[in-house]
Structure formats: C-alpha cells, structure tokens
Amino acid sequence: VLVRPRSGRHRRYWCEACGVLLCDFHRQNHEKSKLTAGHCVRKLGEKDSSVARSRARAREKKKDAALKAEAEKKKAAPKKRRASLKKKEDDDPMPNKAYNGDLPYPIPPRMEKYAGVYEGAYDEKVEGLRAGSGKVVFPNGDVYTGKFKEGMRQGFGVYVYKLRPGRAKPRRYEGSWRRSERCGEGKETWPDGSYYEGSYEHDQFHGKGTYYTKSAKYVGYFENGLKHGKGHCDYLKHRDTYDGDWQGNRFHGKGIYVWGKDNRRYEGEWHQGLKSGRGAEFESNGEKWEGEWLKGHRHGHGTYRKRTGKLRDGIWKKGHFILWTGPEYFGAPPSGVVGRRTKGDALKATGEVVRDAKGAAAKRDA
C-alpha cells in the first residue's frame, strides 16, 4: 500500500513519463512496479550528467523487465514436440491400430507385442493375416476368442477384459463383431452385476436393448450409447416407473411417470428431463391438476379437480397458485368463464355431457 507523503518538502523526485512528484518511498515502489519499471525517475535539482545516468538506468530496467516477461511467457507455454522427419514404420508401435487389427502383414517383429499373442487360423493367400477362428491374448491382459476376417475381429466372438484387483468377475462381451468393433446383437456384463443385451453399432449401444443396473432397468431404444426414442424404465430403489419418449438419456417428448411411494402419476409432455408443455398430474387421493407446465413447475392456465368431481380454472406461476379465473363447476366450464379454453372446447365438453345424460336417460327408460 502506497503511503501519501506528509508534506511537499518530502517530494524530492520527479517521473518524466508520468509527470508526477514522488517521495523516496513512492519512488522505490514506482521503479519496482511492472507498469512503471522503465520510467525515468530523477531527483529534483540534479545536474545534466546525473539526469543522463538516470535515463540510461531506466532504459536498462525497461529492457530487463521485457526479457523477464518474455521468459515467463515461454515457460508457461506448453512444449511442442518436434516431429521426426524420418519416421520408420517399425518405430511406431501403433497400439490402437494393433488393437483393432489394422496392421501391416506380415507383422514386423517389433510390433508383435502390440498385436498380442495369436493362436489360430491364417489367410491362405496373405502370409500372417489372421482369418477364421482364433484366440488373442493382448499385452494388457484382455483375451479375445472368436472369428477373424482380414486380420480384424469379425463375426461372433467373446472378449474378456483383464480381471481387476478386488473384483470377483471380469467384464465380458459376447456377441457380434465388425472390423474389430462391437456391431450387431450382443451381451455385455460388468463385475457389479450390471448388463446390457441388445444391438450395438461402432462399439456403442445403438438400437433396441435392455440395460440393467442395481438402481434401474431400462428396456427400449438407444442411439450412440444414449437412451433415445421409446423406452420403459423401472427405478428399483424407489419403485418409480417411466414409460415414454427419451432423448440423450433424458425424458423428452410424451411420457407417463408414476411415483411408487404414493402412486402419484404424471401424464404429459417433457423437455430435457423436466415437465414442460401440456400435462396432467393425478394425486393418490383422487385429485387432478391439468394444464401448462414449465421446467418442472405448474406455469400458466390449469384446471383443478377435487375428489368430489368439481372443477375450477386458475392461473399458476412457477409452481405457485396466483388466482382463480372462475367459479367451481361440474363437467364443462360456465359459458361466461372459459379461461384459456376456446369456445369450441367448451361447447364440445358441454355436448359430451348432454350426450352422456341422454344415453343414461335412454337406458333408464329401457
């Protein structure tokens, strides 16, 4: 913190760049600061030779500060590895390519360890090309047993991952392969008891399948490894269920969610996992609320139905009740108070009540 000099007689220095008078304490801070390190600060009344020395000293400090800043910038920047101009094929281990079977044939000796130890049939035309049935033990401990084509896993095969410490069972996949990727129908199991059984594409869940974990069981469609499309999910811990549309592992579209604790139910539209749009919520005691939702809350016009069957229209905002727009009624709303409903909807509802009444009267007469 800079301290203001007590009086003018203590201001014995002057900064040529800033044009301000400084005391000895301020001068020291002025010269140490990054912003003013190159400024020429000279003493009032000093000779021309002293002024020249002060200016030369200021230039040196400015140059030193610039060099120091450049050195810090280079130190903070990430180091770039220089690519070798002469890169031999044998020098590149290509673990990913080796894992997927995309290797030059015959396999060079220095790359055999990345391709794994293979036991099985080879192609008759190309020397060293894996084809037919075989078994591979990879360097990381994974084991594949199944079909090969053009050096890659293709057809039916079983892939067992290395058993991790503390696990009773290893991760395992059994099913169809295409170009060393899981593609088609298959089943994958995990050490904790979870499993997926269904369609794959490019090593991801894609299509119809069943995914089970300790907390939930989902039966439906996937896209690029995520729940997408129609699907049914049972949440085992709370006994909740959802049946409807999904997008990106979230409720999206139309769906029905039932709470297992109190048998409460919501039927309507969803957006990114939240109730949004038109929907109805049914309570376990027989009450019902139907109307507009936004981000999981009642928002807009809605109709509340009591256990007695009486209906009443009102307005809600962010889950909070605002006001009633009309009196209670049975069946169709009163003609003068339709709320947000159109006249056509009100007349249609009234017509249904009249038809039901006529039908009941006809049955009694019969």
C-alpha positions in Angstrom: 0.0 0.0 0.0 1.5 3.3 -1.0 1.6 6.0 1.7 1.0 9.6 0.8 3.9 11.9 1.8 3.3 14.1 4.8 4.2 17.4 3.0 5.5 18.8 -0.2 9.0 19.1 1.1 9.3 15.3 1.0 8.6 15.1 -2.7 12.2 15.2 -4.0 11.8 13.1 -7.1 10.1 13.5 -10.4 8.9 10.9 -13.0 9.4 12.2 -16.6 7.0 9.7 -18.1 4.1 10.2 -15.6 4.9 13.8 -14.7 4.3 13.4 -11.0 6.3 14.3 -7.9 7.3 11.4 -5.7 8.8 10.9 -2.3 11.5 8.4 -1.6 9.1 5.7 -0.7 6.9 6.3 -3.7 10.0 6.3 -6.0 11.0 2.8 -4.8 7.5 1.4 -5.5 7.4 3.3 -8.8 10.6 1.7 -10.0 9.6 -1.8 -8.8 6.1 -1.8 -10.4 5.7 -3.7 -13.7 3.8 -0.9 -15.4 6.4 1.8 -14.5 9.6 -0.2 -14.4 11.1 1.7 -17.4 10.2 5.2 -16.4 13.0 7.7 -15.7 12.7 9.0 -12.1 15.3 11.7 -11.3 16.0 13.8 -8.3 14.9 17.4 -8.4 17.8 19.8 -8.9 20.4 17.2 -10.1 22.9 18.0 -12.8 22.6 17.1 -16.5 25.1 14.3 -16.2 23.1 12.7 -13.4 19.9 13.1 -15.5 21.6 11.1 -18.3 22.6 8.4 -15.9 19.0 8.2 -14.6 17.6 7.8 -18.1 20.2 5.1 -19.0 19.3 3.2 -15.8 15.6 3.5 -16.7 16.2 2.1 -20.2 18.1 -0.9 -18.7 15.4 -1.6 -16.3 12.8 -1.5 -19.0 14.8 -3.9 -21.1 15.3 -6.3 -18.2 11.6 -6.2 -17.5 10.7 -7.1 -21.1 13.2 -10.0 -21.1 11.8 -11.3 -17.8 8.2 -11.2 -19.1 9.2 -13.0 -22.3 11.0 -15.7 -20.3 7.9 -16.2 -18.1 5.7 -16.4 -21.2 7.9 -19.1 -22.8 8.0 -21.1 -19.5 4.2 -21.1 -19.2 3.6 -22.1 -22.8 3.2 -25.9 -23.5 6.2 -27.5 -25.0 5.8 -28.7 -28.6 7.4 -32.0 -29.6 9.3 -31.8 -32.8 8.1 -34.4 -35.3 10.8 -36.6 -36.7 11.3 -36.2 -40.4 12.4 -39.8 -40.8 9.8 -42.0 -39.2 10.2 -45.6 -39.9 7.2 -47.9 -39.8 8.8 -50.2 -37.3 9.4 -47.3 -34.8 5.7 -46.6 -34.4 4.1 -49.1 -32.0 0.5 -48.1 -33.1 -1.2 -49.6 -30.1 -4.6 -48.5 -31.3 -4.1 -49.9 -34.8 -2.7 -53.1 -33.3 -5.7 -53.4 -31.0 -8.1 -53.0 -34.0 -6.2 -55.4 -36.1 -5.1 -52.7 -38.7 -1.5 -53.9 -39.0 0.9 -54.4 -41.9 1.3 -58.0 -42.8 3.5 -59.8 -42.2 3.6 -58.1 -38.7 7.1 -56.6 -38.1 8.9 -58.3 -35.1 8.9 -55.1 -33.1 5.1 -54.8 -33.3 4.2 -58.3 -32.4 3.8 -57.4 -28.7 1.2 -54.8 -29.5 -0.8 -57.2 -31.7 -1.0 -59.8 -29.0 -0.2 -63.4 -29.0 -2.3 -65.1 -31.6 -3.3 -68.8 -31.9 -5.5 -69.8 -34.7 -6.0 -69.9 -38.5 -4.4 -67.6 -41.1 -5.4 -66.5 -44.5 -4.2 -68.8 -47.3 -3.3 -66.1 -49.7 -1.7 -63.5 -47.4 1.1 -64.6 -45.1 0.4 -63.7 -41.4 -3.1 -62.4 -42.0 -5.5 -63.6 -39.3 -8.6 -65.2 -40.7 -11.1 -67.8 -39.4 -11.2 -68.9 -35.8 -8.5 -67.9 -33.3 -7.6 -66.6 -29.9 -5.6 -63.4 -29.0 -4.1 -62.5 -25.6 -3.3 -58.8 -25.6 -0.5 -57.2 -23.7 -2.9 -55.5 -21.2 -4.3 -58.9 -20.2 -7.5 -58.9 -22.3 -8.4 -62.0 -24.2 -10.5 -62.4 -27.4 -11.7 -65.7 -28.7 -13.7 -65.9 -31.9 -13.8 -65.2 -35.6 -11.4 -63.1 -37.7 -11.5 -61.7 -41.1 -8.8 -59.7 -42.9 -6.9 -59.5 -39.6 -9.7 -58.0 -37.7 -12.3 -59.3 -35.3 -15.4 -60.0 -37.4 -18.3 -62.4 -36.7 -19.1 -64.0 -33.4 -16.6 -63.6 -30.6 -16.1 -63.4 -26.8 -14.0 -60.6 -25.4 -13.0 -60.9 -21.7 -11.3 -57.9 -20.1 -8.5 -58.2 -17.6 -9.7 -59.0 -14.1 -9.1 -56.0 -11.8 -7.9 -56.3 -8.2 -10.8 -56.7 -5.8 -13.2 -57.9 -8.5 -14.8 -61.4 -8.4 -15.6 -61.4 -12.1 -14.2 -59.7 -15.2 -16.0 -57.5 -17.6 -17.2 -59.6 -20.6 -18.7 -59.1 -24.0 -20.2 -61.9 -26.1 -21.7 -61.2 -29.5 -21.2 -60.0 -33.0 -18.2 -58.0 -34.3 -17.5 -56.0 -37.4 -14.0 -54.6 -38.2 -12.9 -55.1 -34.6 -15.9 -53.1 -33.2 -18.9 -54.4 -31.4 -21.6 -54.3 -34.1 -24.9 -56.2 -34.1 -26.5 -58.3 -31.4 -24.5 -58.9 -28.2 -24.5 -59.0 -24.4 -22.1 -57.2 -22.1 -21.8 -57.9 -18.4 -19.9 -56.0 -15.7 -18.4 -57.2 -12.4 -21.1 -55.4 -10.3 -23.9 -57.4 -11.9 -24.9 -54.8 -14.5 -25.5 -55.9 -18.0 -26.6 -54.8 -21.4 -28.2 -57.0 -24.0 -29.2 -55.7 -27.4 -27.9 -54.0 -30.5 -24.5 -52.4 -31.0 -23.0 -50.1 -33.6 -19.5 -48.7 -33.6 -18.8 -50.1 -30.1 -21.8 -48.3 -28.7 -25.4 -49.2 -27.6 -27.5 -48.5 -30.7 -31.0 -49.8 -31.4 -33.2 -51.8 -29.2 -31.8 -53.2 -26.0 -32.1 -53.9 -22.2 -29.8 -52.1 -19.8 -29.8 -53.2 -16.2 -28.0 -51.8 -13.1 -28.6 -52.0 -9.4 -30.7 -48.8 -9.4 -32.7 -49.2 -12.7 -33.7 -51.4 -15.6 -34.3 -49.8 -19.0 -35.9 -51.5 -21.9 -36.1 -49.5 -25.1 -34.1 -47.8 -27.8 -30.6 -46.3 -27.8 -28.7 -44.0 -30.1 -24.9 -43.6 -30.0 -24.8 -45.1 -26.5 -27.6 -43.0 -25.0 -31.3 -43.7 -24.4 -33.2 -42.3 -27.3 -36.7 -43.0 -28.6 -39.4 -45.1 -27.0 -38.5 -46.8 -23.7 -39.6 -48.0 -20.4 -37.6 -47.6 -17.2 -38.1 -49.1 -13.7 -36.3 -47.3 -10.9 -35.7 -50.2 -8.5 -34.8 -48.3 -5.4 -37.9 -46.1 -5.1 -40.1 -48.3 -7.4 -40.8 -45.4 -9.7 -41.5 -46.0 -13.4 -41.4 -44.0 -16.6 -42.8 -45.0 -20.0 -42.4 -42.7 -22.9 -40.0 -40.8 -25.2 -36.3 -40.2 -24.5 -33.6 -38.1 -25.9 -30.0 -38.0 -24.8 -30.7 -40.1 -21.6 -33.5 -37.7 -20.6 -37.3 -37.7 -20.6 -38.1 -35.8 -23.8 -41.5 -35.8 -25.6 -44.6 -37.5 -24.2 -44.4 -39.9 -21.3 -46.0 -41.2 -18.1 -44.2 -41.1 -14.8 -45.5 -43.0 -11.8 -44.2 -42.5 -8.2 -44.1 -45.8 -6.4 -44.1 -44.2 -2.9 -47.6 -42.7 -3.1 -48.9 -43.9 -6.5 -48.9 -40.3 -7.9 -48.8 -40.1 -11.7 -48.0 -37.5 -14.4 -49.1 -37.8 -18.0 -48.0 -35.3 -20.5 -45.1 -33.6 -22.2 -41.4 -33.5 -21.1 -38.5 -31.3 -22.2 -34.9 -32.2 -21.3 -35.9 -34.3 -18.3 -38.4 -31.8 -16.9 -42.2 -31.5 -17.1 -42.8 -28.8 -19.8 -45.8 -28.3 -22.0 -49.3 -29.7 -21.6 -49.7 -32.3 -18.9 -51.9 -33.7 -16.1 -50.9 -34.8 -12.6 -53.0 -37.3 -10.7 -52.8 -37.5 -6.9 -53.4 -40.7 -5.0 -56.4 -39.2 -3.2 -58.3 -38.7 -6.5 -57.5 -35.1 -7.1 -56.2 -34.0 -10.5 -54.5 -31.0 -12.0 -54.3 -30.5 -15.7 -52.7 -27.6 -17.5 -49.5 -26.0 -18.6 -46.0 -26.8 -17.2 -42.6 -25.1 -17.5 -39.3 -26.5 -16.3 -41.0 -28.9 -13.8 -43.5 -26.4 -12.4 -47.1 -25.6 -12.9 -47.0 -22.4 -15.0 -49.9 -20.9 -16.8 -53.6 -21.8 -17.0 -54.8 -25.0 -15.4 -57.8 -26.9 -14.2 -58.0 -28.3 -10.7 -60.4 -31.2 -10.0 -61.4 -32.2 -6.5 -62.3 -35.6 -5.2 -66.0 -34.7 -5.4 -65.6 -34.1 -9.2 -65.9 -30.3 -9.0 -63.6 -28.4 -11.4 -62.1 -24.9 -11.2 -59.9 -23.0 -13.6 -57.0 -20.9 -12.4 -53.6 -19.5 -13.1 -50.2 -20.7 -11.6 -46.8 -19.2 -11.9 -43.6 -21.2 -11.3 -45.5 -23.8 -9.2 -47.4 -21.2 -7.1 -51.1 -20.5 -7.3 -51.9 -17.0 -8.4 -55.8 -16.7 -8.8 -58.9 -18.4 -9.8 -60.4 -17.4 -13.2 -63.9 -18.6 -12.4 -66.3 -20.4 -10.1 -66.4 -24.1 -9.4 -68.4 -26.2 -11.9 -69.2 -29.8 -12.9 -68.5 -31.1 -16.4 -68.0 -28.2 -18.8 -67.0 -24.7 -17.6 -69.6 -22.0 -17.4 -70.3 -20.2 -20.7 -69.1 -16.8 -19.3 -65.9 -18.1 -17.9 -63.9 -20.3 -20.2 -60.5 -19.2 -19.0 -57.9 -20.1 -21.7 -60.1 -22.7 -23.3 -61.6 -21.8 -26.6 -65.3 -21.7 -27.2 -65.1 -24.8 -29.3 -63.5 -26.8 -26.5 -66.2 -25.6 -24.1 -69.1 -26.4 -26.5 -67.5 -29.8 -27.2 -67.3 -30.6 -23.5 -70.9 -29.4 -23.0 -72.1 -31.6 -25.9 -70.4 -34.6 -24.4 -72.1 -34.1 -21.1 -75.5 -33.7 -22.8 -74.9 -36.9 -24.9 -74.0 -38.8 -21.7 -77.1 -37.6 -20.0 -79.3 -38.6 -22.9 -77.7 -42.0 -23.1 -78.2 -42.6 -19.3 -81.9 -41.5 -19.6 -82.4 -43.9 -22.6 -81.0 -46.8 -20.5 -83.3 -46.0 -17.6 -86.4 -45.9 -19.9 -85.4 -49.2 -21.5 
